[in-house]
Amino acid sequence: MQTLDALKRKIKSTQDLLSVVKTMKALAAVSIRAYQRSVESLVDYTRTVEMGLQVALQSRPEEELSAGVMPLGRLGGIVFGSDQGLCGQFNAQVVSHAVDEFDRLGVAPENRYILTVGERAKDYLLAANQDIYDTLSTPSSTAGITPMVQELVMILEEWHFGAQIQHIYLFYNHYVSGATYHPHTLRLLPVDQVWLEEIRNRKWESRSLPMYTLDFDSLFLALLREYLFVSLYRAFTESLASENASRLAAMQNAEKNIEEQLEEIHVAFHRQRQMTITEELLDIVSGYEAMKGDARLEEKRGGGKVQ
């Protein structure tokens, strides 16, 4: 049985742990909102890029835009995970989803170029016997996302032109709401022809269609680079929001468990304290009875009475 001092130390350490969990819970909630705002800020940016594509595409005959089906040989995949732990099944879910998608696409393991964002995702992929091309750190804030996107764009260009990788996919957790998210796949390249055709056939909001002076190929490639930037930026923000959502859920469960454990320790402390008090009272009574017995014995020996 633990002593009162040991129980006091245990209560103190448990309260400190509860304070840390509550702080992490609050930080996760604040981070979710920050990344949500970043996702919302992409709406107008994406709309501008699509309007530029619409202007460019409507100036070209439809048959020039059609592209044949590219054979799926080498495949590049970017898996967005986390560097930090305490986020539940966040990494396990996205890695499991990515591996299932690789298998579904029928690409041999030696033809898979996998880049991970976050050391935790890398560990899960290595455990699944997947070779890793490279690993990048996750940004610690929204300010760090843009440099990471720019670095990824350069890597994708190296894949596309150097390693002749024509198919590139993004695997990340898509944030829904609260502490809810689910794994998501986005085919980054080749660009979805159905999507381009839908943009081309949209009705322009005004009567006059804007004109451009650049040649079509230069303008189209520039807009596609913006499309890549938006897609990668969204993947980062969605993944980071989902990571904090998973951490929020984990911290909520941890907070509940710690509070239950703290209550149990308090009960044990009060029980032990009551037992200690009872033992001390019994010792006092026993001592009093012993002293009273000794006094009576002395009175008998001296022939007197015990008052």
C-alpha positions, 0 to 999 in steps of 0.5 A: 500500500502506498504511503500518503507522501507517495500518493501526494507526489502521484497526485501532483505529477498527474495534475501536471500531466493534465495541465500539459494535455489541456494546453496541447488540446487548446493549441490543437484547436487553435491550429485547426482554425488557423489552417482552416483559414488558409484553406478558405483563402485558397478559394479565390486564388483557385478561382482566379487560376481556373478563370485564367485557364478558361480564357486560355482554353476557350481560344484553342480548338477542342481537338487540340486539347485532347490527349491520349491515355498515358501508360502507367509506368513509373508512379510518384507519390507524396504521402503527407504525415507528421513529424510529431506523435500524440495524434492517434491513427493519423499517420497509420490511416494515410499510409495504409490508404496510400499503400492500398492505392499503389496496389490498386493502380498495379504499380510494381514496388520498384517503379514507385517513387515515394516522398514522405512529408513527416518522419512518422509517415516514413516509419510506417511506410518502411514498416510496409516494405516501401522504399522512400525516395526522400523525406521532408519535414512538416512546416510548423506554421502556415508561414512555412508552407509556401517554402515547402511547396516551392521545394516540392515543385522543384522535386516534381520537375526533377521527377517529371523531366529527369526520371520520366515520371508522368503520373504523380499522386498526392495522399493526405488526410482531408479535414472535415470538421471538429475532430473528423478527417478521412484519407484522400487521393489526388492525381496531380499529374497528368492533369485531369482532362475532364476537369479541363474540359469542364473549365473550358465549357463554363459560361463566362461571367461577363459579355467580353472574354479577356485577351492575352498576349503570351503564346498559348504554351507559355501561358498554359504552363504558367497556369498549370504551375499555379494549379500545382502550387494550389494543389500542394498548398491545399494538401499541406493545409488539409493534412496539418488541420487533420493532424491537429484534429487527430491530436485534439481527439487524442488529447480529449481521450487522454484528458478524460482518462487522466481525470478518471485516474486522478479521481481514483488517486484522490479516493485512494489518498483520502482512504489512506489518510482516514486509515492513518488517522484511525490508526493514530487514534487507536494508538492514542487510545491504546496508550491511554488504556496502557497508562491507566492500567499501569496506574491501577497496578501501582495503586494496588501495590501501594494499597490506595485507590485509583481516582 
